[in-house]
């Protein structure tokens, strides 16, 4: 108690904060935990593809992302007045990014006209937690104005 009286409450709090910051400086695990607690969830872009994915419009854009929730596809419409609107966001059921052979190259996102209607379908391969591969194919549905799983 005599230490608190001589330093005052403010000095004592400063000393505690200094000791805490020194301990954080030497503990990388504690730094990572604190950084993660205060940082926003990160989104990592895995791949981008552009093409005619909507009927009667210019090229749209599909972005494949790794998010804290898993792999997601964000589908953007054509640019109007320097703005590219988000049309749909699809969270894939699998947690791991996948690749497949597409036109002789490894790809983790592709656009292809599967049903000869001159509109590209979105192809996004992925792996589940037991590393079973899945080929996710989505087609634009005009009735719901969203992308739905493609079933032939």
Secondary structure, DSSP 8 states (H G I E B T S, - for coil): -HHHHHHHHHHHHHHHHHHHHHHHHH-HHHHHHHHHHHS----EEEEEEEE--STTSS-EEEEEEEETTEEEEEEEEEEETTEEEEEEEEE-S-SEE--EEETTEEESSEEE-SSSSSS-EEEEEEE-TT--EEEEEEEEETTTTEEEE---
